[in-house]
Amino acid sequence: MNALSLVPMFLVGLAGSVHCIGMCGGIVGALSISGGAPAPARPVIAIAVARPALQANVLRVLAYNGGRIASYMLAGALAGSLAGAGMLHLASLQVAGYWLANLMLVALGLYLMDAWRGLAHLEAAGNVIWRRVRPLLKPLMPMDTPFKALAVGGLWGWVPCGMVYSALLTAMLQGSALQGAAAMGAFGLGTLPMLLGMGLLGTRLRAQMQRRPVRIASGLLVLGFGLLGLLRAANGVSLGWLDALCVTGHP
């Protein structure tokens, strides 16, 4: 996997991050009020007090997202190692995985547009794992330090999410733990701008990004990636420069 092939993964994360606001918006928004300083009595002092409070908030938001992306990369390394261990070396399994990964992107695009909610059932199934992880968050509340935010982000990365599952299927096809981690790292970085903005701007950004035109535009972008991959699989031929936009490499 070269740097160019990571760009579609980044774009999928960027477009899909409107879903992240629904999944992670509450906990990211909580970072902006955790450990905040009380409002001072004088406006002149308010500027001086607000500045360190803002810096602390930025550190917590960065730490949370750092932990979240690290958990994605760990999951990607585990998924990629399956192929490295020989589980996906058979040509038939590679082709099936390629089709499934792109079908998941189509499903994700429809999910983002609220045109089909099938991935919601997959997320519900994943709650079996999340119920075991969720109790670990209690000692980390409130998230009033960067260390707590980092730990919460690391655990929150395992929240059942159809978007992450779609990306993990792609990571599984990369052939090694390192490449799987790189794929999920690019995906995680794509979600970063939206969740950083959410942590710093709060509900104002959340309201704008949950608007239907934004969700439709984001869903169409992800849907396009999936359809392009399926077209490539069906024809069994190169699409020229469009191959650079395929999220998964053809087996």
C-alpha positions in Angstrom: 0.0 0.0 0.0 1.5 3.3 -1.1 0.6 6.8 0.1 -1.7 7.5 -2.8 -3.8 4.4 -2.0 -4.4 5.8 1.5 -6.2 8.9 0.2 -9.5 7.2 -0.4 -9.4 5.8 3.1 -8.9 9.3 4.4 -11.8 10.6 2.3 -14.1 7.8 3.5 -13.3 8.8 7.1 -13.8 12.5 6.3 -17.2 11.9 4.6 -18.3 9.4 7.2 -17.4 11.6 10.1 -20.9 13.1 9.9 -21.9 9.8 11.4 -19.2 10.1 14.0 -20.9 13.3 15.3 -23.9 11.2 16.1 -21.9 8.4 17.7 -19.2 10.3 19.4 -20.6 13.8 19.5 -21.9 13.6 23.1 -18.6 12.4 24.6 -16.5 14.8 22.5 -18.7 17.7 23.5 -18.3 16.7 27.1 -14.6 17.3 26.8 -15.3 21.0 26.3 -16.9 21.3 29.7 -14.8 18.8 31.7 -12.5 20.5 34.1 -13.5 24.0 32.9 -12.7 27.0 35.0 -15.5 28.9 36.7 -16.5 32.2 35.1 -14.7 35.1 36.6 -16.4 38.2 37.9 -14.5 40.8 35.7 -14.4 40.8 31.9 -10.8 41.8 31.9 -9.7 38.8 33.9 -12.0 36.6 31.9 -9.7 36.8 28.9 -6.7 35.7 31.0 -8.5 32.9 32.6 -10.2 31.6 29.4 -6.9 31.2 27.6 -5.4 28.4 29.8 -8.9 26.8 30.0 -9.0 26.8 26.2 -5.5 25.3 26.1 -6.5 22.5 28.5 -9.6 21.8 26.5 -7.5 21.5 23.3 -5.2 19.1 25.0 -8.0 16.9 26.1 -9.7 16.9 22.7 -6.3 16.0 21.0 -5.7 13.3 23.6 -9.1 11.7 23.1 -8.8 11.6 19.4 -5.2 10.3 19.7 -6.5 7.4 21.7 -9.4 6.8 19.3 -7.2 6.7 16.2 -4.6 4.5 18.0 -7.4 2.0 18.8 -8.4 2.0 15.1 -4.8 1.3 14.1 -4.6 -1.6 16.6 -7.8 -3.0 15.1 -6.4 -2.5 11.6 -3.2 -4.3 12.5 -5.1 -7.3 13.9 -7.3 -7.4 10.8 -4.4 -7.1 8.5 -2.5 -9.8 10.3 -5.3 -12.3 9.4 -4.2 -12.0 5.8 -0.6 -12.0 6.7 -1.1 -15.3 8.6 -2.4 -16.9 5.4 -6.2 -16.7 6.0 -6.8 -14.6 2.9 -4.2 -16.0 0.6 -6.7 -18.1 -1.4 -7.8 -16.3 -4.5 -11.4 -17.1 -3.9 -11.3 -15.6 -0.4 -9.5 -12.5 -1.7 -12.2 -11.9 -4.3 -15.0 -12.5 -1.8 -13.4 -10.1 0.6 -13.0 -7.4 -2.1 -16.7 -7.6 -3.0 -17.7 -7.6 0.6 -15.5 -4.5 1.4 -17.1 -2.5 -1.4 -20.6 -3.7 -0.6 -20.0 -2.4 2.9 -19.0 1.0 1.5 -22.3 1.0 -0.6 -24.2 0.2 2.6 -22.3 2.9 4.5 -23.1 5.5 1.9 -26.8 4.6 2.0 -26.7 4.6 5.8 -25.2 8.1 5.9 -28.0 9.3 3.6 -30.6 7.6 5.8 -31.7 5.7 2.7 -31.1 2.3 4.3 -30.5 1.5 7.9 -29.1 -2.0 7.6 -25.8 -1.2 9.3 -27.7 -0.2 12.4 -28.4 -4.0 12.9 -24.7 -4.7 12.6 -23.9 -2.0 15.2 -26.6 -3.5 17.5 -24.9 -6.9 17.2 -21.5 -5.3 18.1 -23.1 -4.1 21.4 -22.4 -7.5 22.8 -18.7 -6.6 22.9 -19.3 -3.0 23.9 -21.2 -4.0 27.0 -18.0 -5.6 28.2 -15.9 -2.5 27.5 -18.3 0.2 28.7 -17.7 -0.5 32.5 -14.0 0.4 32.0 -15.1 4.0 31.3 -16.5 4.7 34.8 -13.2 5.3 36.6 -12.2 7.8 33.8 -15.1 10.2 34.4 -15.1 13.1 34.4 -12.5 13.5 31.6 -10.7 16.4 33.3 -7.2 15.4 32.3 -5.5 14.6 29.0 -4.6 11.1 30.3 -8.2 10.3 31.1 -9.3 11.6 27.7 -6.6 9.5 26.0 -7.8 6.4 27.8 -11.5 7.1 27.0 -10.6 7.6 23.3 -8.7 4.3 23.3 -11.8 2.5 24.7 -14.3 4.5 22.6 -12.6 3.3 19.4 -14.1 -0.1 20.1 -17.7 1.2 20.1 -19.8 -0.8 17.6 -19.8 1.3 14.4 -20.8 0.3 10.9 -18.4 2.8 9.4 -15.5 1.4 11.3 -16.5 -2.1 10.3 -16.4 -1.1 6.6 -12.9 0.3 7.0 -11.7 -2.8 8.9 -12.8 -5.0 6.0 -10.5 -3.0 3.8 -7.7 -3.2 6.3 -8.1 -6.9 6.4 -7.3 -7.1 2.7 -4.0 -5.2 3.0 -2.0 -8.4 3.6 0.0 -7.4 6.7 -0.4 -5.9 10.2 1.6 -2.8 9.2 -0.5 -2.1 6.1 -3.7 -2.7 8.0 -2.7 -0.3 10.7 -1.8 2.3 8.0 -5.2 1.9 6.3 -7.0 2.5 9.6 -4.7 5.3 10.5 -5.6 7.1 7.3 -9.3 6.5 8.0 -8.9 7.8 11.5 -7.2 10.9 10.4 -10.1 11.5 8.0 -12.5 11.6 11.0 -10.2 13.9 12.9 -11.2 17.4 11.5 -14.8 16.9 12.3 -14.3 15.6 15.8 -11.7 18.2 16.6 -14.2 20.8 15.5 -16.9 19.1 17.6 -14.7 19.2 20.7 -13.9 22.9 20.2 -17.2 24.3 18.7 -19.6 21.9 20.4 -23.3 21.8 19.4 -23.0 24.6 16.8 -21.0 22.3 14.5 -23.0 19.3 15.3 -26.3 21.0 14.3 -24.8 22.0 10.9 -23.2 18.7 10.1 -26.4 16.7 10.9 -28.3 18.7 8.2 -29.8 16.4 5.5 -27.9 18.0 2.6 -24.6 17.4 4.3 -25.5 13.8 5.1 -26.6 13.2 1.5 -23.4 14.7 0.1 -21.2 12.7 2.4 -23.2 9.5 1.7 -22.9 10.0 -2.1 -19.2 10.3 -1.8 -18.8 7.1 0.1 -21.4 5.4 -2.1 -19.3 6.4 -5.2 -16.2 4.8 -3.8 -18.1 1.5 -3.2 -19.8 1.5 -6.6 -16.4 2.2 -8.3 -14.9 -0.7 -6.5 -17.8 -3.0 -7.5 -17.5 -1.9 -11.1 -13.9 -2.7 -11.1 -14.6 -6.2 -9.6 -17.4 -6.9 -12.1 -15.3 -6.0 -15.1 -12.1 -7.6 -13.8 -10.1 -4.9 -15.5 -8.2 -1.7 -14.6 -10.2 1.6 -14.7 -7.1 3.6 -15.5 -6.6 6.7 -13.3 -9.8 5.9 -11.5 -8.1 3.0 -9.8 -6.5 5.5 -7.5 -9.9 6.2 -6.1 -10.7 2.6 -5.3 -10.5 2.0 -1.5 -9.4 -1.6 -1.9 -6.9 -3.0 -4.3 -8.2 -5.6 -6.7 -7.0 -9.1 -5.7 
